[in-house]
Each structure stands twice: as structure tokens, then as C-alpha cells.
Amino acid sequence: WTFTSQSSPEVSPVAAAPAQSQSLPLCLSVIIMPKNSSASMFGGAGGRDSRASVGSLEGLRNMMRSEPGKDSAPHTAAAPAPAPGDKKTMRDLNERLSGYLGRVRQLERANQELEDQINDILAKRGAPEDRDWEEIEKPLADLRKKIKDKVMNNAKLLLQINNAKLANDDFKSKLEAEKQARRILEQDLAALKKEIDDTQLKRVQLENQIESLKDELALHQKDHKDVDALREKIKDSSVVVEMDSQDSNLAETLNKIRAQYEKLAKKNQKETEDWYQNKVEVALNTEALQTGRTELNDLCRQRQLLEIDIQAMLSMIHSLEETLKETKGRGGREMARLNQILLGLEDELTRVRSQVERQVDDYQNLLHVKMKLEAEISNYRQLMRGLAADEDRELSNWLLSTSKKKKKIPEKQLNLKLLGRCVQYG
């Protein structure tokens, strides 16, 4: 029995080095030599015995089963019965060889599957030197450009949003200032209304005073007319004083008359002064009334102007409120539109990132698979080398020990014995 490399055309001896059986699969060479044969022939046309090379134990079994009537049966029958210890050792070796070959077939199938997967991946991916990197970079460049454009648009939108917020804050501050001015104007208007009410009350009082003064003036004018009429009468009248001459005192009488006229003159002077004073007061009151009327007219005009200003302010406040509402609505609509655009950009960016990450993950997975496959192939090679070396060493030791025990057993008989055991325990 010899284990040789598939690429080696010659049969190596039993004690060959393990380095000669490194490649897979291993070939088992069985030499069948009949008793009457003078030499073994390697595949000759006229030779009775031939060298059969099979890739596994299953092939050896099939070959043995296909030729039961030639040299195997007679020579197996002619071979001596194996010893019990040899039989057990042979069975163990056959079992180990069968397990080893099964493991080899399993590893070959796994290796073939891995090679098919690698070939499929390489076929799908293509050779690196045959790839058109420009075609691969073109969509990536387009995506980068789109992402850059989206980022710029997003920045512009954020800038517009900030400007809109600043404008909104400015409008709010203006609205607060206008509201403050409106409150101040309302306070001024309330104060002016109060002053107008006070002025109207004073006006009514002054009008009442004027009416009373007019009545007094009419009364004084009537009194003066009566006094003037009385003076006229007195001027043309003569005073006749009758007195008793016996008891008359002219000086005393004149004093009495003088006293009466002085009293009357004082009375008339006082009445004249009172009348003049009343006239002066009436003139002063008339001037004050005129001034009050002028002030009242001025206040009325100011009130009208203030009412006009208030109406203008109210209109402006209303227009500002409408403008603020419209600005808020427009800003809300613009914000909603920008949010939709931003969400779309974020979704697209997320999708692009997920695609890139998925491609990177696929590449990493393929790279890991490749590394694992290379590591497994290396491990398989080392394992096969170690197993082949162990099997060769054990088989060589067993053959040497068997040859020492049997000593002078012919080579032909030993080969037939081994072949019979392979057929029996195979």
C-alpha cells in the first residue's frame, strides 16, 4: 500500500517522506501479484495483473467488486488467515482510513462549495483591473453633488428661517411699541376728555354768571335812569322851606339840608362806583368768557385732531395686526414647506447613507468571508498534511512491524493478504 500525490506518476515506497503526499486528493495504489507471475506490470496490455490507481477507498471497493472472478478471489482464498491482533489492527486502520477519506470528501465538497461561492462573487464583482472605476465613481459623484446641493439648500433655508424669525421679532417689537404709544394716546385722550368736561362745566358756570350779571346790569341801568330822571326833576324844582320865624334857626336848618344833600351825594357816588365796578367786572368777565371760548375752541380742535390721530393709529395698528397675521400665516406655510423639504432631504440622506453603509457592510462581509475562506483553506491544507503524515507514519510502522513478525513472507503473498483484508473489512 502506498499513498502518493495525484501529480506524481511513480509509486513511492512505504517509508516515503510525508512531504510527498501534500496535494489532494490522495491516490491509493494497490499492486496485485499472482503466485505464478514473475514480475508486476504497470498497465501493460498483455499483463495479467495491473496497477490500479483510485482516488478513494470507495473507488478501490468498486474496482474490487467489478473483478470478483479474476485473481482476487483465488489469491484471497489462498492467503493465510490473519491473526486476531492483526485483524483488529487492520480493522482499526480501515476504520481510520475510511473516516479520513470521508473527512477528505467532506472537506473537498466544502472547499468546492466555497470555491463556487468565491467564483460567483468574483464573477458578479468582476476583476479589479477590468472594472470601470469612472462609471462607478460617476453615480457616487452625482450623489455627493446632490448631497452638497441639499446641504447648501438646507443652509439657505435655515438662513431664510432665521431672517423670517428676526423679521417676526422686529414686527413684534414694533407692535409692542405701537401698543405702548396707543396706551399713551388713550391716556392723553382720557385726560383731554376730562379737561373738556371741566371746561364745559366752567363754561356753564360762566354763562350763568354772565346771565346774572346781565340781569344786574339791566337793573342798574334802570336805577340809573330813575336817578337821572330824579336829577332832572330836582334840577328844575325849587325847595320851599317854611318855618316859624320865631323859632327858626337858619344855620341849623342849612346844616340839616347840607347833611341831607351830602348823604344823597354819597349815596349816588356809591351807586355810581358800584355801577362802574359792575361794568368793569362785566367787561372783565366778558373778556374771560371770550378767552374761555377761544380756549374751548382750541381744545375742541385739539380733540378733533387727537381723535383723527387716534383713528389713524387704530387703522395703522389694525393694518399692522393684519400684516402680522399674514406674515405669520405665510411664515407658517413657508416653514411647513421647508420642513417637508427638510424631511425629504433627511430621508434621502438617510437612504443614501444606508445604501453606502450597506455597500460597506457587504464589502466587509465579503472581505471577512474571503479571509475566513483563506484561513479555512490554510487550516484544511495543514490538517490534510498532518493527517497524511500521521497515516503514512502509522501505516509504515504497521507494515514494518508486520514484516518483522512474518519475517520471510513473500511480497506477492503479503500484497494478496492486504488486499483480502481490505476487501473483507473495507
Secondary structure as the mmCIF struct_conf table of DSSP 4:
data_model
#
loop_
_struct_conf.conf_type_id
_struct_conf.id
_struct_conf.beg_label_comp_id
_struct_conf.beg_label_asym_id
_struct_conf.beg_label_seq_id
_struct_conf.end_label_comp_id
_struct_conf.end_label_asym_id
_struct_conf.end_label_seq_id
STRN STRN1 THR A 2 THR A 4
TURN_TY1_P TURN_TY1_P1 GLN A 6 SER A 7
BEND BEND1 GLU A 10 GLU A 10
HELX_LH_PP_P HELX_LH_PP_P1 VAL A 11 PRO A 13
TURN_TY1_P TURN_TY1_P2 VAL A 14 ALA A 15
HELX_RH_3T_P HELX_RH_3T_P1 PRO A 18 GLN A 20
BEND BEND2 SER A 21 SER A 21
BEND BEND3 SER A 23 PRO A 25
STRN STRN2 CYS A 27 ILE A 31
BEND BEND4 LYS A 35 ASN A 36
BEND BEND5 SER A 38 ALA A 39
BEND BEND6 PHE A 42 GLY A 43
BEND BEND7 ALA A 45 GLY A 46
BEND BEND8 ARG A 48 ASP A 49
STRN STRN3 ARG A 51 VAL A 54
BEND BEND9 GLY A 55 SER A 56
HELX_RH_AL_P HELX_RH_AL_P1 LEU A 57 SER A 66
BEND BEND10 PRO A 68 PRO A 68
TURN_TY1_P TURN_TY1_P3 GLY A 69 ASP A 71
HELX_RH_AL_P HELX_RH_AL_P2 SER A 72 ALA A 78
BEND BEND11 ALA A 79 ALA A 79
HELX_LH_PP_P HELX_LH_PP_P2 PRO A 80 ALA A 83
HELX_RH_AL_P HELX_RH_AL_P3 PRO A 84 ARG A 125
HELX_RH_3T_P HELX_RH_3T_P2 PRO A 128 ASP A 130
HELX_RH_AL_P HELX_RH_AL_P4 TRP A 133 ASP A 236
TURN_TY1_P TURN_TY1_P4 SER A 245 ASP A 247
HELX_RH_AL_P HELX_RH_AL_P5 LEU A 250 LYS A 406
BEND BEND12 LYS A 408 LYS A 408
HELX_RH_AL_P HELX_RH_AL_P6 GLU A 411 TYR A 425
#
